[in-house]
Amino acid sequence: MQQPHSEIPDSEIDVCLVVEGAYPFVAGGVSSWLDWLIRNQPELSFAVVAIVADDGPRQQKMAFPDNVVHFSTVALSPRRAGRSRQFPRQAADWFGTRLEKVLAEGDRAAFADLVAFAETPQPRGALRKRRQPGRSDLLDSMASWDAMLRVYEQRAPQSSFMDFFWAWRFLLGGFFSVLTADLPKAACYHAISTGFAGLLAARAALAHDRPALITEHGIYTNERRIDLTMADWLSDTIDKGPRGIDARKDVRDFWIESFEAFARVSYATARRITTLYRGNQTFQRAIGAEDEKLVVIPNGIELGQFAGLEPVSTGRRPTVALIGRVVPIKDIDTMIVAAAEIRRNVPDVEVLIMGPTDEDPDYFATCQKRVQSLGLENTVRFTGRVNIFDYLPRIDVLTLTSISEAQPLVLLEGGAAGIPCVATDVGSCREIIEGAPDEAPKLGTAGFVVPPMSPQAMSEAVVELLMDDALRRACGAVLKRRVESRFSSGASSRRYADLYREAMAA
Amino acid sequence: MSAPGLSPPPSRLEHALSWTAGGRVLGPVASFLERMMVVAGPWLISITALAVISVTFEPVLGRSGIEDLSLTVIYALCLAPLTAGPVGAVVARLLNEAAEAGDGEGRTASLTLVGLVVAGFGAAVLAVLVGLALGIADRGLMVAFVFLTVASAQLWVCLAILAALRAYGFLMAAFTAGMALSVGAMFFTARATMSIDFLVWSFTAGLFFFVMLSTGRVVGRVWPESERVLQACRVFFPALVQQRFLVLGILFAFLAVWVDKWVFWFGPDSIVSDAGFRHFGYYDSVMFAAHLSILPTFAAMSVFHDGPLTRAVETFRARLHTRANHESVRASVTDLGTTVWTGVIRIGFVQGIVTIAAILLAPIVARLLDFDITQFFLVRIGFVAVFLHAIIYLLGAILVMSGRIRTFCAVQGLHLAANLFFSVSFYFTVGVSTYGFFVASLAVIPVAFGAAHVALSRFLYFSLVGENESLYIGN
């Protein structure tokens, strides 16, 4: 694993980035954005604390920029765990009460108490020797066990006890890993999600009396809720009937509510909470984020690389493109079905699916079969991973059929090339295509927003754009102006610089 | 004529035999006797055989010859459990784990072979060291002593494995055959020669015969391939390290039973036999008689373990596996606690009655064993001391069942240290007495009881977290 370029004393680190399950071990998406963020703040020094599942070896997928001066990992479930030393009964009761308040209410004060508790040497073991509690002491102690039983009886007394126990081990194990991890000292702490990253930044802020910032691309709690609702490794003990109306709680509910509680703690401790678009702020407010802390900082793209692109309008078929990985969440299947409808109106249309096809081979095979069954072999083409700049000049309409998105960079890239878009109404797509509510002056519409999983709506919108050159050109121009004014890399990095300046001065 | 596919009904004789031997009348008795054989068979048979040999052949072998023969057997049976006990316990646990994982048949043979070799080797080393330390000059007797110790260790391992496999019927039959060969061979040898080492070899032959029969029963007709045996080694030795507290606890338990005797063996009043074995028969005969009174507790605990206790533990596990809620799981834990305390109290009560009976029968015991008046008083205290030891044994069993292995190890270590301390203290203040063992056991009981109470009241916590070794990978 690559080490940072230089090790400077912790006290001189400007920003400590806390990231979960991404950078530097996963390429693409949030990792690419973090790399962009660090490189675009060259005057600041960064520490990176990566939260990982366990302490097994990992391959680093992204190289550190020169201004990353510290890197460490925090394992949520380390394989090596020391034996627990028990707390005295008085400390056990105090400890259990605060755990309950954090999990039930996301209580910031209780969390702060626990942070202080974990930082302070406590009398432990038979000899009551004072030492700082380790993860095992907190997770495996009788105090934690008693707290678990109390929470179980309050929250999900009819649920499977063993399922609850293992849920507790994971959630509180990660919680205690966060509480006991080594932390670099920095002027501010910036978590790139809530969840365990948000907790770690909150803990660091409380322990070092420095500000914490949160940036959410997707809403972590929402994503966990979706994952947990669909998880087949979680079995429901309580039959809530066909209507699902039942006040009793199952372990699945405990999982979801715990992540919400973690988010509440993170929001309550953070100084600023940023996201990519306004729609996300609704979810943040619903979990308790205070209005005055909320800020929208959209992602940006390097406009310069699109400057020399000249559209090619002759000697080619009408072209519709979807730029994205061939995976279920991109709902390529809807695009293929829509392609059949588009061809009925525009017989010589070419529909390009531009993105890697090796991430989910089964799904790719399903898509290929769909193409064959609809007789679209001459219409739909999978290009694989390509350089989009080779194709952008020849694309008439850009589409996005995703079921879930945050702020898709492909729409911004298409917009920078002056290409109108038709996208599903997920994430920030409506804001990109129709403009944010606070856009001034109003620039107009840059395409169409359609419901997810609706090939009919998608095909109608695409056909309208293909058949109307003037509309297509106007929408493309609107999107280009919008991207240049709101979604440039320079604008975004200036806003983050302001954010850091304000935090470091606090 | 019976219909095809149906076996004929049993005859009246078969029915009667099945009803009496396997039914409610003699079934529990048979089960109890089987457990007695497992826990104390070698001792009982050895003492019986030596007693018969002594009475029959003392005029021929002489008092010193009988003494050397007896002490050779006593030393061998004393040293053997020090390796066989821990090794047997680890092998039995590994066999249970393999059976639960569905790989019982594959591992039994290879683990048995590894256990026998390790226990035998350890016993040989111990016997050589002890023999050299004692300065046993007779090389023939020294070699015989080493092999007897090896055979004894391997016998204990076989007993543990057959008990783990619940092969009690075979165990009884094979053990009887082995002991019959031992006694018969000794009788034959005593008539033919006056050599003590040949007598020891004769006794050893019976033990090895039992080991051979047991090994054949476990291994079967096809010996495991070398790769299987190597694989068993790769499983066994790490398990020995991983279960080091269980190993140490069992070792401490055996040492705690013997240390008071050794205090006298190596004290200023000790006697050295012609062959070089140190002993103090005045005290040994008293405590050996006293220790016999604890055998019902060992056997009863084994029957209780395989019966009500196992059922209660399986109910508890079933509740967890069927994803019951906490209320249901807690109810099964409460039932388990009730079962355990009820069983322990019942066994303790019965042992108490046995102890009282033994005290009341002490005059008869003293007369039979030719005790003097001091020994008569010593054996009565000894019976009480052994009763207290039985309580410690029962409480230790609770700790092991609850997974509190480190605490079990600590309690046994405490008993060992206390027995050593008090035995030495009383020896040098009061003189020869059984007060050392008595006071040590009395002092340890409150600690053991407190630990057992915590273990059961927090059983669910210890099972899932506190003593769940799978959570501490790497330690």
Interface residues (C-beta under 8 A of the other chain):
Chain A: R79 R80 A81 G82 R83 S84 D140 M142 W145 L149 Y152 E153 P157 Q158 S159 S160 F161 M162 D163 F164 F165 S235 T237
Chain B: L320 H321 R323 A324 N325 H326 E327 S328 V329 R458 Y461 L464 V465 G466 L471 Y472 I473 G474 N475
